[in-house]
Amino acid sequence: MTANNVSETKKNSENSRRMKWREPFSMLFPSGFWLVAFLIIPTVFIFIQSFVPLGKTEFGLDNYQQVFRFVGGNFIYLVVVWRSLLYAVITTGFCLMLGFPVAYWLAVIAPKSWRNILLLLFVLPLWTSSLLRSYAWITILRPTGVLNTFLNFIGLSGINFLNKAEGVIIGMIYTYLPYMVLVLFTSLERLDLRLLEAAADLGANAKQTFWQVTVPQVSSGIIAGSALVSITSFSDYINPQLLGGPGSRTIASIIELQFLGAGSNKGFGSALSMVLILAVTIVIALLIKYGDRRVVSDG
């Protein structure tokens, strides 16, 4: 082999290595740029700001100390945290109860030729802004809205859910129910129907089959869907702000007041945001670690 051939071979191998590096980079660059510019960089700024106490220029842990005093010592703020948890638990429970039958019907009972279309129709509301969906619920739930107009038309007295906890929960269930259905649908698609038939042949009734055969097979989907809904509903801002009154304030609205309120304290708001981000990150990490194990064991 001549020297020219050797050099040409080296160039070709170098070009091949460059192409192997450039191809995945070119595919990841658009989403990666968006992620870095609008998520990572703002989070870094919030993290830095969380160490700057109000009225000071030097760094310190005063804001984080205030967060723990905020959670443990201030009764009003403690109520806000527990209210956020309560909304998240109630929303997750209702989404699971309402979403499981729908996901089961879509994955097991619905005709396969219509399955994708039905699933698309169910998640269609996700194509609209969550702000528009909340304003739609205001139109439905207000005293002169669609719901009370219909109740008065059929001779029933009207009910007022707007600016109350009930209205917030209704809006949150409507917002996060499609996410629960999507996660459960993915898990129920892998359901082994032969085990259901075997349970019926062995004399198990519908209740026994559901709890002892169906639920163990889709437990990973139940855990993943519940974690997704609970995390997002705990940090929800739009529904409590638009559908709830002053008594429906949540942790997200408290953070918003620290940045935009009259007595704003951006350092404290940043520290509170970082604690919330850390808690969510821990939950997601545990879900990824133990959820994957469960999926592997189920498979």
C-alpha positions as CSV (number, residue, x, y, z in Angstrom):
1,M,0.0,0.0,0.0
2,T,1.4,3.4,-1.0
3,A,1.8,6.4,1.2
4,N,-1.0,8.2,-0.6
5,N,-3.4,5.3,0.0
6,V,-2.5,5.2,3.7
7,S,-3.1,9.0,4.1
8,E,-6.4,8.7,2.2
9,T,-7.5,5.8,4.4
10,K,-6.7,7.9,7.5
11,K,-8.6,10.8,6.1
12,N,-11.6,8.6,5.4
13,S,-11.6,7.1,8.9
14,E,-11.3,10.6,10.4
15,N,-14.2,11.9,8.3
16,S,-16.2,8.8,9.3
17,R,-15.6,9.5,13.0
18,R,-16.6,13.1,12.5
19,M,-19.8,12.1,10.8
20,K,-20.6,9.7,13.6
21,W,-20.2,12.5,16.1
22,R,-22.0,15.2,14.0
23,E,-25.1,13.2,13.1
24,P,-26.4,12.7,16.7
25,F,-25.3,16.2,17.6
26,S,-27.3,17.7,14.7
27,M,-30.3,15.7,15.8
28,L,-30.0,16.7,19.4
29,F,-29.1,20.3,18.9
30,P,-32.6,21.9,18.4
31,S,-34.2,20.3,21.4
32,G,-31.0,20.5,23.4
33,F,-30.7,24.3,22.7
34,W,-34.3,24.8,23.7
35,L,-33.7,22.8,26.9
36,V,-30.6,24.6,27.9
37,A,-31.8,28.1,27.0
38,F,-35.3,28.0,28.6
39,L,-34.9,25.4,31.4
40,I,-31.3,24.9,32.5
41,I,-30.0,28.5,32.3
42,P,-33.1,30.0,34.1
43,T,-32.8,27.3,36.8
44,V,-29.1,28.2,37.3
45,F,-30.1,31.8,37.7
46,I,-32.8,30.9,40.2
47,F,-30.3,28.7,42.1
48,I,-27.8,31.5,42.3
49,Q,-30.4,34.0,43.4
50,S,-31.6,31.7,46.1
51,F,-28.3,32.3,48.0
52,V,-28.8,36.1,48.0
53,P,-30.8,37.3,51.1
54,L,-33.1,40.2,50.8
55,G,-31.3,43.6,51.0
56,K,-27.9,41.9,51.0
57,T,-25.2,41.4,48.3
58,E,-23.2,38.6,49.8
59,F,-24.2,34.9,49.5
60,G,-25.7,33.0,52.4
61,L,-28.2,30.4,53.5
62,D,-30.6,32.8,55.0
63,N,-33.3,32.1,52.4
64,Y,-33.2,28.4,52.9
65,Q,-33.4,28.8,56.6
66,Q,-36.4,31.0,56.0
67,V,-37.9,28.2,53.8
68,F,-37.8,25.7,56.7
69,R,-39.2,28.3,59.1
70,F,-41.9,28.9,56.5
71,V,-42.8,25.3,56.3
72,G,-42.6,24.4,59.9
73,G,-43.2,27.5,61.9
74,N,-45.7,29.7,60.1
75,F,-49.2,28.2,60.4
76,I,-50.7,30.1,57.4
77,Y,-47.9,28.9,55.1
78,L,-48.1,25.4,56.5
79,V,-51.8,25.3,55.6
80,V,-50.8,26.3,52.0
81,V,-48.4,23.4,51.8
82,W,-50.9,20.9,53.1
83,R,-53.6,22.3,50.8
84,S,-51.3,21.7,47.8
85,L,-50.7,18.2,49.0
86,L,-54.4,17.6,49.5
87,Y,-55.2,18.9,46.0
88,A,-52.5,16.6,44.6
89,V,-53.8,13.5,46.4
90,I,-57.5,14.1,45.5
91,T,-56.6,14.9,41.9
92,T,-54.5,11.8,41.6
93,G,-57.1,9.6,43.2
94,F,-59.9,10.8,40.9
95,C,-57.7,10.6,37.8
96,L,-56.8,7.0,38.7
97,M,-60.4,6.0,39.3
98,L,-61.7,7.7,36.2
99,G,-58.8,7.0,33.9
100,F,-58.3,3.3,34.6
101,P,-61.7,2.2,33.1
102,V,-61.1,4.5,30.1
103,A,-57.6,3.2,29.5
104,Y,-58.8,-0.4,29.9
105,W,-61.5,0.1,27.4
106,L,-59.2,1.7,24.9
107,A,-56.4,-0.9,25.3
108,V,-58.5,-4.1,25.6
109,I,-62.1,-3.7,24.6
110,A,-62.2,-1.0,21.8
111,P,-61.7,-2.3,18.2
112,K,-58.1,-2.1,17.1
113,S,-59.0,-0.3,13.9
114,W,-60.6,2.5,16.0
115,R,-58.1,2.5,18.9
116,N,-55.7,5.2,17.7
117,I,-58.5,7.5,16.6
118,L,-60.3,7.1,20.0
119,L,-57.1,7.7,21.8
120,L,-56.4,10.8,19.7
121,L,-59.9,12.2,20.4
122,F,-59.4,11.6,24.1
123,V,-56.1,13.5,24.3
124,L,-57.3,16.3,21.9
125,P,-57.8,18.8,24.8
126,L,-54.1,18.7,25.4
127,W,-53.6,20.5,22.1
128,T,-55.2,23.6,23.5
129,S,-53.6,25.9,26.1
130,S,-54.2,25.1,29.8
131,L,-55.1,28.7,30.3
132,L,-57.9,28.5,27.7
133,R,-59.2,25.3,29.4
134,S,-59.3,27.0,32.7
135,Y,-61.3,29.9,31.3
136,A,-63.7,27.4,29.7
137,W,-64.3,26.0,33.1
138,I,-65.0,29.5,34.5
139,T,-67.7,29.8,31.8
140,I,-69.1,26.5,32.9
141,L,-68.9,26.9,36.7
142,R,-69.8,30.5,37.3
143,P,-73.2,31.3,38.8
144,T,-74.7,32.2,35.5
145,G,-72.7,29.7,33.6
146,V,-73.5,26.7,31.5
147,L,-73.9,24.2,34.4
148,N,-76.3,26.3,36.4
149,T,-78.3,27.3,33.3
150,F,-78.8,23.6,32.6
151,L,-79.7,22.8,36.2
152,N,-82.3,25.6,36.3
153,F,-83.7,24.4,33.0
154,I,-84.4,21.0,34.4
155,G,-85.9,22.4,37.6
156,L,-82.9,22.0,40.0
157,S,-81.3,24.7,42.0
158,G,-77.9,26.0,40.9
159,I,-74.6,25.2,42.6
160,N,-71.5,27.4,42.8
161,F,-68.2,25.7,42.5
162,L,-66.3,28.7,41.2
163,N,-63.8,30.4,43.5
164,K,-63.9,27.3,45.8
165,A,-61.8,24.2,46.3
166,E,-64.3,22.1,44.4
167,G,-63.8,24.2,41.3
168,V,-60.0,23.9,41.6
169,I,-60.2,20.1,41.9
170,I,-62.6,19.8,38.9
171,G,-60.2,21.9,36.8
172,M,-57.2,19.9,37.9
173,I,-58.9,16.5,37.2
174,Y,-59.8,17.7,33.8
175,T,-56.3,18.9,33.1
176,Y,-54.4,15.8,34.2
177,L,-56.8,13.0,33.4
178,P,-55.4,12.6,29.8
179,Y,-51.9,12.1,31.2
180,M,-53.1,9.3,33.5
181,V,-55.0,7.6,30.7
182,L,-52.0,7.7,28.4
183,V,-49.7,6.2,30.9
184,L,-52.2,3.5,31.9
185,F,-53.0,2.8,28.3
186,T,-49.3,2.1,27.5
187,S,-49.2,-0.3,30.5
188,L,-52.5,-2.0,29.7
189,E,-51.5,-2.7,26.1
190,R,-49.1,-5.3,27.5
191,L,-51.8,-7.0,29.6
192,D,-51.7,-10.8,29.2
193,L,-55.3,-11.7,28.5
194,R,-54.5,-15.4,28.8
195,L,-54.0,-14.9,32.5
196,L,-57.5,-13.4,32.8
197,E,-58.9,-16.4,30.9
198,A,-57.0,-18.7,33.2
199,A,-58.4,-17.0,36.3
200,A,-61.9,-17.2,35.0
201,D,-61.4,-21.0,34.2
202,L,-60.2,-21.5,37.8
203,G,-63.4,-19.9,39.2
204,A,-62.2,-16.4,40.1
205,N,-64.9,-13.8,40.0
206,A,-64.5,-10.4,38.4
207,K,-63.3,-8.7,41.6
208,Q,-60.7,-11.3,42.3
209,T,-59.4,-11.3,38.7
210,F,-59.1,-7.5,38.8
211,W,-57.2,-7.3,42.1
212,Q,-55.1,-10.4,41.8
213,V,-54.4,-10.6,38.1
214,T,-55.0,-7.3,36.3
215,V,-53.6,-4.8,38.9
216,P,-50.3,-6.7,39.5
217,Q,-49.6,-6.7,35.7
218,V,-50.2,-3.0,35.3
219,S,-48.8,-1.8,38.7
220,S,-45.9,-0.1,37.1
221,G,-48.3,2.0,35.0
222,I,-50.4,2.8,38.0
223,I,-47.3,4.0,39.9
224,A,-46.0,6.0,37.0
225,G,-49.3,7.6,36.2
226,S,-50.0,8.5,39.9
227,A,-46.5,9.9,40.3
228,L,-46.8,12.0,37.1
229,V,-50.2,13.4,38.1
230,S,-49.4,14.0,41.7
231,I,-46.1,15.9,40.9
232,T,-47.7,18.1,38.3
233,S,-50.9,18.8,40.3
234,F,-48.9,19.7,43.4
235,S,-47.1,22.4,41.5
236,D,-50.1,23.6,39.5
237,Y,-50.5,27.3,39.3
238,I,-53.2,28.1,36.7
239,N,-56.2,26.1,38.1
240,P,-55.9,27.3,41.7
241,Q,-55.3,30.9,40.5
242,L,-58.3,31.1,38.1
243,L,-60.8,28.6,39.6
244,G,-60.1,29.1,43.3
245,G,-60.6,32.0,45.6
246,P,-58.3,33.4,48.3
247,G,-58.8,30.2,50.3
248,S,-57.5,28.1,47.5
249,R,-53.9,29.5,47.5
250,T,-51.2,26.9,46.8
251,I,-47.4,26.7,47.0
252,A,-47.1,27.8,43.4
253,S,-49.0,31.0,44.0
254,I,-46.9,31.7,47.1
255,I,-43.8,31.5,44.9
256,E,-45.4,33.8,42.3
257,L,-46.1,36.4,45.0
258,Q,-42.4,36.3,46.1
259,F,-41.5,37.4,42.5
260,L,-44.3,39.7,41.5
261,G,-46.1,40.6,44.7
262,A,-46.0,43.9,46.5
263,G,-43.7,42.7,49.2
264,S,-41.6,40.5,46.9
265,N,-38.6,38.6,48.1
266,K,-37.0,37.0,45.0
267,G,-34.3,35.3,47.1
268,F,-36.8,33.5,49.3
269,G,-39.0,32.7,46.2
270,S,-35.9,31.2,44.5
271,A,-35.0,29.1,47.5
272,L,-38.6,27.9,47.8
273,S,-38.6,27.0,44.1
274,M,-35.3,25.1,44.4
275,V,-36.6,23.1,47.3
276,L,-39.7,22.2,45.3
277,I,-37.5,21.3,42.2
278,L,-35.3,19.1,44.5
279,A,-38.3,17.3,45.9
280,V,-39.8,16.6,42.4
281,T,-36.3,15.5,41.2
282,I,-36.1,13.0,44.1
283,V,-39.5,11.6,43.3
284,I,-38.7,11.2,39.6
285,A,-35.4,9.6,40.4
286,L,-37.0,7.0,42.7
287,L,-39.7,6.4,40.1
288,I,-37.1,5.8,37.4
289,K,-35.0,3.5,39.6
290,Y,-37.8,1.3,41.1
291,G,-40.3,1.7,38.3
292,D,-37.8,0.3,35.8
293,R,-37.2,-2.7,38.1
294,R,-40.9,-3.4,38.4
295,V,-41.4,-3.2,34.6
296,V,-38.5,-5.6,34.0
297,S,-39.9,-8.0,36.6
298,D,-43.4,-7.7,35.1
299,G,-41.9,-8.5,31.7
